[in-house]
Amino acid sequence: MNKRKICVVGLGYIGLPTSALLASRGYDVHGVDVVQNTVDTINRGEIHIVEPELDTFVKAAVNSGKLKAGTKPAKADVFIIAVPTPFHDGFVPNIDYVVSATKAIAPYVQEGNIVILESTSPVGTTDTVEDTLKVAGVDTSKLYVAHCPERVLPGHIMRELVENDRIVGGTTLEATRLTAEFYREFVEGEVLETDAKTAEMTKLTENSFRDTNIAFANELSILCDKFDIDVWELIKLINRHPRVNVLQPGAGVGGHCIAVDPWFIVHAGGDDAKIIRTAREVNTYKTEWAIEKIKNEALVFEKENGRKAKVACMGLAFKPNIDDLRESPALYITRRLIFDALDVLAVEPNIEAHEEFEIIDYKEALEKADIVTFLVAHKEFKKLDIKTELDFCGVLN
Ligand SMILES: NC(=O)c1ccc[n+]([C@@H]2O[C@H](COP(=O)([O-])OP(=O)(O)OC[C@H]3O[C@@H](n4cnc5c(N)ncnc54)[C@H](O)[C@@H]3O)[C@@H](O)[C@H]2O)c1
């Protein structure tokens, strides 16, 4: 079966690296995005997102003529959908982008094509892709539709796209087999075969597992604070048990994956998704708990000194050493403290400016602050010698 022409829909953090990698392996790739500026940037051989090595890959792919971008799909052997899957208000999964991308490819899909959904998706979405194509008049009995969730780590995407194991689940056995065969052409990790629903659930379960483990650590951190025990030391000690591996607590859980995907299970699972829902709630509560701690400390300072405390919020990103603020508990805490009229010094070494508040250098913040709160364990903050601090991310340990 011919699989040389690829059409990738959605040219973001997943779609663009995938397109550039496939082009570097000799496939003819047509990338599609609804944002004209993204398409123009890529066609100039440049990139619109920050990811190591991606610029080199895209430049080479565009220069060799193997990667072209456009706002409309084109005929291909394999279609890959990599569009966002956020949620609507109330944590209701939003698959509108997937449906609209599917409708967009429908006029170009032909007999014998493979259609792959890579977006992280609620269980049943691959069936929705197939149904959407059917409603658009495509004879889906002659197509191979499958899900292959992406599990790359931002910052290491180009390497992990090749090295990670992949899970492929088709709506038919033949779809699974042919799609897995396609991935084996460029993936060095193992390509594991299952059905579409199981493949969808694997990705959601991986992120829910991490969310639950972090919730356990966050609950421990609150209990340890009550018992006057150092939670970081406790976790270091218990993880010496050969079968215990507790993750690290923090100011909550952020990012567009772990803080989002478990809700896809909770939404469909209802009252049966007890642990997964509770983990989300514990992680959200940890952020509220941190806000209360900081406000109490500020109140004590004000009573003792007769003036408002200057509070340094150290870090705004959702995890250490990145500039990504999506769903970030640190950003949420900073916003809430400002909203509650605290005198805040916002620090984020990985960004230069923010539209809502002034970003100041961490050394200047340390000089000016009465209370220092560590929200993200950025490398700049390690081994600082601070007297009055609230360390929610263990950066000083
Ligand atoms: N970024 C990650 O690290 C990561 C890791 C694993 C899984 N995922 C999942 O992969 C999917 C894509 O994530 P991302 O980070 O690449 O998102 P992104 O926001 O970086 O990129 C998505 C792109 O799709 C485009 N788009 C939206 N609707 C479109 C349409 N109808 N047709 C064409 N283009 C369209 C957007 O303009 C955007 O450029 C999501 O489901 C996400 O959960 C992401």
The ligand as an ORCA input file, in Angstrom:
! r2SCAN-3c Opt
* xyz 0 1
  N       1.700     19.726     23.054
  C       1.924     18.578     23.642
  O       2.921     18.415     24.333
  C       0.986     17.409     23.478
  C       1.410     16.155     23.923
  C       0.560     15.074     23.728
  C      -0.692     15.267     23.146
  N      -1.087     16.503     22.751
  C      -2.412     16.627     22.125
  O      -2.252     16.865     20.740
  C      -3.321     17.691     20.254
  C      -2.743     18.926     19.590
  O      -2.035     19.658     20.584
  P      -0.999     20.797     20.228
  O      -0.225     21.052     21.467
  O      -0.278     20.468     18.960
  O      -1.993     22.018     19.968
  P      -1.594     23.440     19.351
  O      -2.625     24.378     19.850
  O      -0.159     23.719     19.527
  O      -1.805     23.223     17.765
  C      -3.024     22.920     17.169
  C      -3.074     23.610     15.815
  O      -4.285     23.198     15.158
  C      -4.778     24.315     14.429
  N      -6.189     24.070     14.131
  C      -7.261     24.171     14.938
  N      -8.367     23.767     14.288
  C      -7.994     23.406     13.040
  C      -8.681     22.907     11.904
  N      -9.999     22.683     11.930
  N      -7.962     22.665     10.789
  C      -6.624     22.889     10.765
  N      -5.930     23.356     11.804
  C      -6.596     23.602     12.936
  C      -4.491     25.495     15.333
  O      -4.488     26.712     14.615
  C      -3.112     25.128     15.882
  O      -2.060     25.652     15.092
  C      -4.193     17.990     21.477
  O      -5.228     17.043     21.537
  C      -3.229     17.795     22.635
  O      -3.914     17.455     23.823
  C      -0.265     17.576     22.891
*
